[in-house]
């Protein structure tokens, strides 16, 4: 069963949802466009991407961005209630956004892939 089947949303839909979470977060905390100029790319990592999730698993999304904000500050986005409903699992799944500056994206992605 694919991740899309399990979660009940397409990869594109989830990426659009993550972009919406970023927009909401920027608005709520008055984050400037200079701090986070744009989302450059995303990649699913972790247990859902590997297919070995359990009842407590969240959906880990590596999010590349351009901007001046340090990734530690960007991590505050996870203070929002970033969840989607999975009809297949009949529960909400937390989306854990892992921000990384675009120039470091490949290195971080390799770290997560090696860890898996």
N, C-alpha and C positions, 0 to 999 in steps of 0.2 A: 504494500500500500504506500503510495507516495505521500510526501509531506502535505501536498495540496489536498489529497483525499482525507487525511487525518484531521487537518485543521479546518477544512471546509472553505478555504479562501485561496485564490490563486496567488502565486508568487508576486505578480504585478500588483494585485490588490493589497497584499501585505506591505509591499514597499510604498504604495501610495498612503496607506494608513500611517506608516512610520513617518513619512514626510509631513502628514497632517499633525502628528504628535509634535514634531519639531516646530512647526509653525505656531501651534498652540503654546508650547513652552517658551518660544521667543517672545510671543506677545505677553504672556503672563508675567515673565520676569524682565520684560523690557530689554531684551537682548538685541543689540544693534546688528545690522547687516554686515558691519565690518568684523564683528566678533565671529559670526557664523555666516559666511557669504552664501554658500550653497552646499547641498548634499551632492557629492560627486559619484558615489557608488555604494552599493550594499551587498552583503553576502550573508547568508544564513550559516551559522556554525552551531555546534552543540548537539544535544541529544535528538532534537526533532530533525535536524538536517541529516544525522547519521541513522535515524530510525530506531534508536534504542532509548526512547523517552519512557518516563513512568508518570504516575499520577501527579507528582509534584513538579514535573519539568516545566520550565519556561521556554519561550522561543527567543534564542539569542541571535541578534542581528548586528553584525559588524557594519558600522556606518562611517564611510569616509566623508570628510568635509574639508572645505577651504575656509580659512578665517584665522583670526588672531587668538581666539579663545583657547585656553589650555584644556586638554581633554578632561582633566579632573573636574573643572567647572561644568563642562558639558555633561558629565555623568549625572548632574542634578536633574536631568530630564527624567531619570527613572523615579523621581519623587512623584511624578504624575501617575495617574492610574492607567498605565498603558496596557490595556487588555483587549483581547478579542474573544468572541465566543466560538467554540468549536462544536458544531452539531454532532459530529462523529463521537467526540469524547463526552459530550453533554456537560461541558464546563467551560469557564473562562480560562484563557491562557495568558499569563503575563508576558508582555514583550519586553525583553531586557535589551536595551539599546547600548551598544558598546561603541562609543565614538572614538575615532582615530583620525588624526590629520591625514589628508590625502597622500602626502609624500611618504608616510609611514604605513600606508594601507597594506601593501604586499608583504612587508615584514611581519606585521601583526596577523595577517591572514595565514601566513606560513606557520606562525607560532600556534594558532588555533588548530590548524590542520595536523600539525605534528603531534599536538597534545591529544588529538582524537585518535 
